[in-house]
Amino acid sequence: MVEKEEAGGGISEEEAAQYDRQIRLWGLEAQKRLRASRVLLVGMKGLGAEIAKNLILAGVKGLTMLDPEQVCLTCCSRDVIVKVDQICHKNSIKFFTGDVFGYHGYTFANLGEHEFVEEKTKVAKASQGVEDGPDTKRAKLDSSETTMVKKKVVFCSVKEALEVDWSSEKAKAALKRTASDYFLLQVLLKFRTDKGRDPSSDTFGEDSELLLQIRNDVLDSLGVSPDLLPEDFVRYCFSEMAPVCAVVGGILAQEIVKALSQRDPPHNNFFFFDGMKGNGIVECLGPK
């Protein structure tokens, strides 16, 4: 959960020197917004540690870390995620969540009605009366000049994003382009709800069978074929891989910084990372 206070006062010479690289990257006003922001970070396992490190280095005003569980037990259940998201939305607080399961990781954001600015290169029309070939009448880009464009994007709740109705023709068409990690997340959250923990390598055989059964039940309840999530997924979703935590933690911290500074387009709304393929994808899922 992240919220902003009114940015007041200037930045000292010491702060300007410390955050010089960031100020040159996203501007003084964006850094002031970060300086006036407070963040509540729930869950201090591998992913939480990466996020905390990145936010502290970015220069937020306050970071409160909350972990009511003993180290290496489970993180938040689906019910808790949905409830906290609803509380944040009601109080106009920006909401982020994420997790790492083996080689797979995800992030989700609900920023409500979020306004931001994006730097665009100015487009200059060609001067009339100047003949310089077939490109005369085309718009030309002047890479030396940029302008800040104000934009707004509206997010849906995590509950809506997890309960997509796949029965419509439009949804069926989108289904072909939807990452299988979206359905993997649903299966893993259901496992966490049923067992009160995440899949464990100590009980690999038992947990693998249960994961396959949950896959069939969950995807059937969503009205899609279980084949969308191939059976070999069970081999790659155990424990918490440190390199995956580093990647997903970096992405999630980056999105929090973007939301607080109100610079650049945010991920709307899921980001999925596949450590086996070494790539990530942004998905916008929920009511259109």
Backbone torsions as a table, in degrees:
resi	resn	phi	psi	omega
1	MET	NA	135.4	-179.8
2	VAL	-134.1	142.6	175.2
3	GLU	-143.6	157.0	-176.5
4	LYS	-113.4	147.4	169.6
5	GLU	-106.9	162.4	177.2
6	GLU	-62.9	126.8	179.7
7	ALA	-71.1	118.6	-178.4
8	GLY	-126.0	145.6	177.1
9	GLY	78.3	166.6	179.7
10	GLY	-90.8	-175.6	178.0
11	ILE	-105.6	132.0	-177.7
12	SER	-68.3	164.9	178.3
13	GLU	-61.0	-36.8	179.1
14	GLU	-64.3	-43.3	178.1
15	GLU	-67.2	-39.8	179.5
16	ALA	-60.8	-38.4	177.9
17	ALA	-71.3	-40.3	-178.2
18	GLN	-65.6	-40.6	-175.9
19	TYR	-107.5	24.7	-176.7
20	ASP	-55.0	-45.4	-177.3
21	ARG	-64.2	-41.0	179.3
22	GLN	-68.4	-40.5	-179.7
23	ILE	-62.2	-39.9	177.9
24	ARG	-69.2	-26.8	-179.0
25	LEU	-77.4	-51.9	-175.1
26	TRP	-121.1	3.8	171.9
27	GLY	96.6	159.1	-176.2
28	LEU	-67.1	-41.7	-177.8
29	GLU	-63.8	-38.9	177.9
30	ALA	-64.6	-39.2	178.9
31	GLN	-67.2	-35.6	177.2
32	LYS	-63.3	-38.4	178.6
33	ARG	-65.0	-41.4	176.4
34	LEU	-61.7	-42.5	-178.3
35	ARG	-62.4	-23.8	-177.9
36	ALA	-103.2	12.4	-173.9
37	SER	-105.9	145.8	176.8
38	ARG	-118.5	141.1	-177.1
39	VAL	-128.0	134.2	170.7
40	LEU	-104.2	119.7	-179.1
41	LEU	-111.7	115.6	-177.7
42	VAL	-102.2	125.8	178.2
43	GLY	98.1	112.4	-175.0
44	MET	-118.5	50.7	171.1
45	LYS	-90.8	-153.2	-175.8
46	GLY	-59.1	-46.7	-178.9
47	LEU	-66.4	-44.8	179.6
48	GLY	-59.7	-39.0	179.4
49	ALA	-63.7	-41.3	178.9
50	GLU	-64.7	-42.8	180.0
51	ILE	-63.9	-44.4	-179.8
52	ALA	-59.2	-45.6	179.9
53	LYS	-58.5	-47.2	-176.4
54	ASN	-68.2	-36.3	179.9
55	LEU	-72.4	-37.9	177.7
56	ILE	-63.6	-42.7	178.6
57	LEU	-65.7	-28.4	179.8
58	ALA	-73.8	-22.5	174.5
59	GLY	97.6	31.5	176.0
60	VAL	-66.6	155.5	-176.1
61	LYS	-67.1	-43.8	-177.6
62	GLY	-146.1	139.8	176.2
63	LEU	-128.8	113.4	177.1
64	THR	-100.8	125.1	-178.4
65	MET	-106.0	127.4	-177.5
66	LEU	-125.9	124.1	175.7
67	ASP	-145.2	93.3	-176.5
68	PRO	-75.9	-10.7	-177.6
69	GLU	-94.4	163.0	171.4
70	GLN	-75.2	151.0	-175.5
71	VAL	-57.3	134.1	174.7
72	CYS	80.2	10.0	168.8
73	LEU	-85.4	-165.7	-171.1
74	THR	-78.6	159.4	172.9
75	CYS	-96.0	-155.8	-172.3
76	CYS	-70.9	141.7	175.1
77	SER	-79.7	169.6	178.4
78	ARG	-60.1	-42.1	-178.8
79	ASP	-61.1	-41.2	179.2
80	VAL	-66.7	-43.1	179.2
81	ILE	-58.9	-46.5	-179.8
82	VAL	-63.5	-43.6	-178.0
83	LYS	-64.5	-46.3	-179.4
84	VAL	-65.1	-38.4	177.4
85	ASP	-60.1	-42.9	179.1
86	GLN	-64.2	-41.4	178.2
87	ILE	-62.9	-43.9	-179.8
88	CYS	-63.4	-43.9	-178.9
89	HIS	-61.7	-42.6	-178.8
90	LYS	-63.5	-30.0	-176.9
91	ASN	-105.5	15.0	178.1
92	SER	56.2	40.6	176.6
93	ILE	-108.1	133.4	-178.5
94	LYS	-72.7	138.3	-172.4
95	PHE	-120.3	133.1	174.1
96	PHE	-131.2	146.9	171.3
97	THR	-145.0	160.8	179.5
98	GLY	-170.9	165.8	179.8
99	ASP	-160.2	161.7	174.1
100	VAL	-127.1	128.4	177.1
101	PHE	-126.3	99.4	-179.2
102	GLY	62.0	-121.2	-179.3
103	TYR	-87.1	1.1	-175.8
104	HIS	-115.3	145.7	177.1
105	GLY	-148.3	158.6	179.2
106	TYR	-146.6	160.4	168.3
107	THR	-135.2	154.1	175.8
108	PHE	-140.7	142.5	179.3
109	ALA	-130.8	138.9	169.1
110	ASN	-129.5	99.9	-177.2
111	LEU	-100.4	9.4	-178.7
112	GLY	65.1	-134.8	172.6
113	GLU	-92.5	104.4	-171.5
114	HIS	-108.6	126.1	175.7
115	GLU	-103.6	142.4	-179.8
116	PHE	-153.7	167.4	175.5
117	VAL	-116.7	145.8	-179.7
118	GLU	-128.3	134.1	-179.3
119	GLU	-80.7	124.3	-179.1
120	LYS	-123.0	144.5	175.2
121	THR	-75.1	132.6	-179.3
122	LYS	-66.6	141.4	177.1
123	VAL	-106.1	119.4	-178.1
124	ALA	-109.3	132.9	177.9
125	LYS	-74.9	147.4	179.6
126	ALA	-66.0	143.4	-179.5
127	SER	-67.0	137.2	179.3
128	GLN	-73.8	146.6	177.1
129	GLY	85.0	-0.7	179.4
130	VAL	-106.2	118.0	-178.6
131	GLU	-95.8	113.3	178.8
132	ASP	-137.7	36.2	174.7
133	GLY	100.2	-169.2	-174.7
134	PRO	-66.9	-15.0	-178.4
135	ASP	-88.5	5.3	-174.6
136	THR	-56.4	-43.3	-174.6
137	LYS	-87.3	-3.6	179.7
138	ARG	-81.1	152.1	174.0
139	ALA	-70.6	140.4	-179.1
140	LYS	-115.3	146.8	179.1
141	LEU	-95.1	131.3	173.9
142	ASP	-107.2	98.8	-173.9
143	SER	-66.8	-11.8	-178.3
144	SER	-85.2	-12.4	-177.6
145	GLU	-119.7	132.6	178.0
146	THR	-131.9	162.0	177.0
147	THR	-138.4	153.2	-179.9
148	MET	-96.0	122.6	-178.2
149	VAL	-106.9	126.7	-179.5
150	LYS	-86.9	133.5	-177.9
151	LYS	-137.6	165.6	177.4
152	LYS	-139.3	141.7	177.5
153	VAL	-135.1	144.7	-178.0
154	VAL	-111.5	131.3	-178.4
155	PHE	-103.8	157.4	174.0
156	CYS	-103.1	171.2	179.1
157	SER	-77.3	161.1	178.6
158	VAL	-66.4	-32.4	177.8
159	LYS	-62.3	-45.3	178.4
160	GLU	-65.0	-38.3	-179.1
161	ALA	-67.9	-30.2	-179.5
162	LEU	-87.8	-11.6	-176.5
163	GLU	-118.0	47.1	179.1
164	VAL	-65.7	136.3	175.8
165	ASP	-87.5	107.8	-175.5
166	TRP	-90.3	9.6	-175.3
167	SER	-82.6	-24.3	-178.5
168	SER	-71.9	157.5	-179.1
169	GLU	-64.3	-38.1	178.8
170	LYS	-64.2	-40.7	-179.9
171	ALA	-69.0	-37.4	178.9
172	LYS	-63.1	-37.2	177.4
173	ALA	-67.2	-39.3	179.4
174	ALA	-71.3	-25.5	-177.9
175	LEU	-58.5	-34.7	-178.5
176	LYS	-66.1	-25.2	-177.7
177	ARG	-100.6	-2.1	-176.0
178	THR	-81.4	133.5	-179.4
179	ALA	-64.3	139.1	179.0
180	SER	-64.2	-20.6	178.9
181	ASP	-62.9	-25.0	176.3
182	TYR	-62.1	-42.8	179.7
183	PHE	-76.5	-32.7	174.5
184	LEU	-60.3	-41.7	178.4
185	LEU	-60.2	-43.2	179.2
186	GLN	-59.8	-41.7	-179.7
187	VAL	-65.6	-45.0	-177.0
188	LEU	-69.1	-36.1	176.3
189	LEU	-67.3	-35.5	177.4
190	LYS	-68.6	-40.0	176.7
191	PHE	-59.7	-44.7	-179.2
192	ARG	-62.2	-39.2	178.9
193	THR	-66.7	-44.9	-176.0
194	ASP	-71.0	-40.2	-173.3
195	LYS	-101.1	-14.4	-177.5
196	GLY	72.0	19.2	-179.8
197	ARG	-161.3	175.0	174.7
198	ASP	-95.3	163.4	177.2
199	PRO	-54.1	136.6	-176.1
200	SER	-118.5	139.4	177.8
201	SER	-66.8	-21.1	178.0
202	ASP	-68.6	-25.7	179.2
203	THR	-125.4	46.9	-173.2
204	PHE	-58.2	-48.1	-177.6
205	GLY	-60.9	-51.1	-179.9
206	GLU	-62.3	-44.9	-177.7
207	ASP	-68.7	-33.7	178.8
208	SER	-63.9	-43.8	178.0
209	GLU	-63.3	-41.7	179.8
210	LEU	-66.6	-38.9	178.6
211	LEU	-61.6	-40.5	179.1
212	LEU	-65.8	-40.2	178.4
213	GLN	-66.1	-42.4	178.3
214	ILE	-64.1	-39.5	177.0
215	ARG	-55.0	-47.8	-179.2
216	ASN	-62.1	-43.6	-177.4
217	ASP	-68.1	-46.3	-175.9
218	VAL	-66.7	-48.3	-178.0
219	LEU	-68.1	-31.8	175.5
220	ASP	-66.5	-40.1	178.9
221	SER	-66.7	-27.4	178.2
222	LEU	-84.0	-8.1	178.8
223	GLY	79.4	26.9	178.8
224	VAL	-126.2	164.8	-177.5
225	SER	-76.8	137.5	176.2
226	PRO	-60.1	-20.0	-179.7
227	ASP	-66.0	-14.2	176.7
228	LEU	-64.4	-20.2	177.5
229	LEU	-123.8	93.9	-177.1
230	PRO	-55.6	149.7	-173.1
231	GLU	-61.4	-24.5	-176.6
232	ASP	-71.8	-1.4	178.3
233	PHE	-59.4	-26.7	-176.6
234	VAL	-65.8	-18.6	-178.4
235	ARG	-77.8	-15.9	-168.6
236	TYR	-124.6	16.4	-176.3
237	CYS	-123.3	21.8	178.9
238	PHE	-100.6	146.6	177.7
239	SER	65.9	-166.8	-176.4
240	GLU	-131.5	107.1	-175.9
241	MET	-79.7	125.1	-177.3
242	ALA	-57.3	-44.3	179.5
243	PRO	-62.8	-34.9	178.4
244	VAL	-68.0	-39.6	176.1
245	CYS	-59.1	-40.2	-178.9
246	ALA	-64.4	-43.4	-179.1
247	VAL	-68.4	-52.2	-177.0
248	VAL	-66.5	-38.7	177.0
249	GLY	-62.5	-38.1	177.8
250	GLY	-66.2	-42.3	179.4
251	ILE	-65.5	-46.0	-177.4
252	LEU	-65.4	-42.1	177.0
253	ALA	-63.1	-39.6	177.2
254	GLN	-60.1	-42.0	-179.5
255	GLU	-68.2	-36.1	176.8
256	ILE	-65.1	-43.2	178.6
257	VAL	-62.1	-42.9	178.6
258	LYS	-62.3	-40.9	-179.6
259	ALA	-66.8	-41.5	-178.4
260	LEU	-72.0	-38.2	-177.9
261	SER	-83.8	-14.1	-178.2
262	GLN	57.5	38.6	176.2
263	ARG	-119.3	131.6	173.5
264	ASP	75.1	153.6	-176.6
265	PRO	-67.7	132.7	178.2
266	PRO	-82.7	161.7	171.8
267	HIS	-70.1	123.2	179.6
268	ASN	-124.7	98.6	10.4
269	ASN	-135.1	-23.9	177.9
270	PHE	-100.3	148.5	164.1
271	PHE	-128.1	126.7	179.0
272	PHE	-116.6	134.3	178.0
273	PHE	-118.9	129.6	178.1
274	ASP	-111.1	105.5	-178.0
275	GLY	-68.9	-22.8	177.7
276	MET	-70.5	-39.0	179.1
277	LYS	-90.4	-20.3	-179.1
278	GLY	73.0	31.2	178.3
279	ASN	-140.3	163.5	179.8
280	GLY	-128.4	159.5	-179.0
281	ILE	-143.3	141.8	175.7
282	VAL	-99.1	129.4	179.8
283	GLU	-123.1	137.5	173.3
284	CYS	-107.5	104.9	-175.3
285	LEU	-123.7	142.0	-177.3
286	GLY	136.2	-171.7	-180.0
287	PRO	-65.6	137.0	-178.6
288	LYS	-93.1	NA	NA
